[in-house]
Amino acid sequence: MPTSATRTIPWVIEQQTAVKHQLLRSYIATWMNILWQQQERLRQPPHLIYVDGFAGPGEYWSTEKRDSKVDGSPILVGKVANELMRGQRKLDIIAFDTDKRTVDHLAPLLAGINTKQQAWEVGTRISRPVPRGSSISSQAGSGTITLRSSLSIPSDTRTSR
Ligand SMILES: C[S@@+](CC[C@H](N)C(=O)[O-])C[C@H]1O[C@@H](n2cnc3c(N)ncnc32)[C@H](O)[C@@H]1O
């Protein structure tokens, strides 16, 4: 099996990634709707932030035949957001990965589906200060993300795969 340094980008999807995508797909729309509705009820700006600390290339070959592709997690989430977004709703996507080749593959894919002009960012290291509220700070390998928002997120939150 190729190591992360030698594998081609995109690579053939691993089974655990495919299972994770099924789980993500099964709850992400509900998660977005419930949280946006809650913010709207509380008369807060309907503004969510999705952080993917192990973002991957955004697409994978579905089988070793390499003749069809499936979406990676940031793309999957972006497409769901596009379907559900209306009015003042916003979803930021902050995606990072320690592998620059992966980031370079993902960035244009994510930009290409950003039809609602949302704040979607991809990098090996991202720092985005926002004026007030709580903060999230995560470190994964050499990747570091610092984010301030009006949402209540524990400041010691760490990214996980
Ligand atoms: C399974 S892949 C991508 C998963 C992706 N979230 C998805 O579901 O499509 C895991 C990624 O984590 C990246 N990675 C590995 N160690 C990392 C670290 N310490 N910090 C950030 N990214 C890391 C790898 O480069 C790889 O692209």
The ligand as a MOL file (V3000), in Angstrom:
LIG
                    3D

  0  0  0     0  0            999 V3000
M  V30 BEGIN CTAB
M  V30 COUNTS 27 29 0 0 0
M  V30 BEGIN ATOM
M  V30 1 C -8.5200 9.9050 4.9480 0
M  V30 2 S -7.7890 11.3580 4.3590 0 CHG=1
M  V30 3 C -9.0400 12.5560 4.1450 0
M  V30 4 C -10.2970 12.5100 4.9470 0
M  V30 5 C -11.2870 13.5520 4.5510 0
M  V30 6 N -11.7330 14.2670 5.7460 0
M  V30 7 C -12.4640 12.9160 3.8530 0
M  V30 8 O -13.2940 12.3540 4.5370 0
M  V30 9 O -12.5530 12.9730 2.6270 0 CHG=-1
M  V30 10 C -6.8940 11.9580 5.7290 0
M  V30 11 C -6.0620 13.1910 5.4260 0
M  V30 12 O -5.4690 13.6210 6.6430 0
M  V30 13 C -4.2540 14.2560 6.3090 0
M  V30 14 N -3.4440 14.3150 7.5270 0
M  V30 15 C -2.7020 13.3400 8.0760 0
M  V30 16 N -2.1400 13.7590 9.2070 0
M  V30 17 C -2.5440 15.0440 9.3890 0
M  V30 18 C -2.3370 16.0080 10.4070 0
M  V30 19 N -1.5820 15.7370 11.4540 0
M  V30 20 N -2.9420 17.2130 10.2910 0
M  V30 21 C -3.7360 17.4850 9.2240 0
M  V30 22 N -3.9780 16.5960 8.2220 0
M  V30 23 C -3.3930 15.4040 8.3110 0
M  V30 24 C -3.6750 13.4070 5.2010 0
M  V30 25 O -2.7800 14.1560 4.3960 0
M  V30 26 C -4.9360 12.9960 4.4400 0
M  V30 27 O -5.1570 13.8280 3.3390 0
M  V30 END ATOM
M  V30 BEGIN BOND
M  V30 1 1 1 2
M  V30 2 1 2 3
M  V30 3 1 2 10
M  V30 4 1 3 4
M  V30 5 1 4 5
M  V30 6 1 5 6
M  V30 7 1 5 7
M  V30 8 2 7 8
M  V30 9 1 7 9
M  V30 10 1 10 11
M  V30 11 1 11 12
M  V30 12 1 11 26
M  V30 13 1 12 13
M  V30 14 1 13 14
M  V30 15 1 13 24
M  V30 16 1 14 15
M  V30 17 1 14 23
M  V30 18 2 15 16
M  V30 19 1 16 17
M  V30 20 1 17 18
M  V30 21 2 17 23
M  V30 22 1 18 19
M  V30 23 2 18 20
M  V30 24 1 20 21
M  V30 25 2 21 22
M  V30 26 1 22 23
M  V30 27 1 24 25
M  V30 28 1 24 26
M  V30 29 1 26 27
M  V30 END BOND
M  V30 END CTAB
M  END
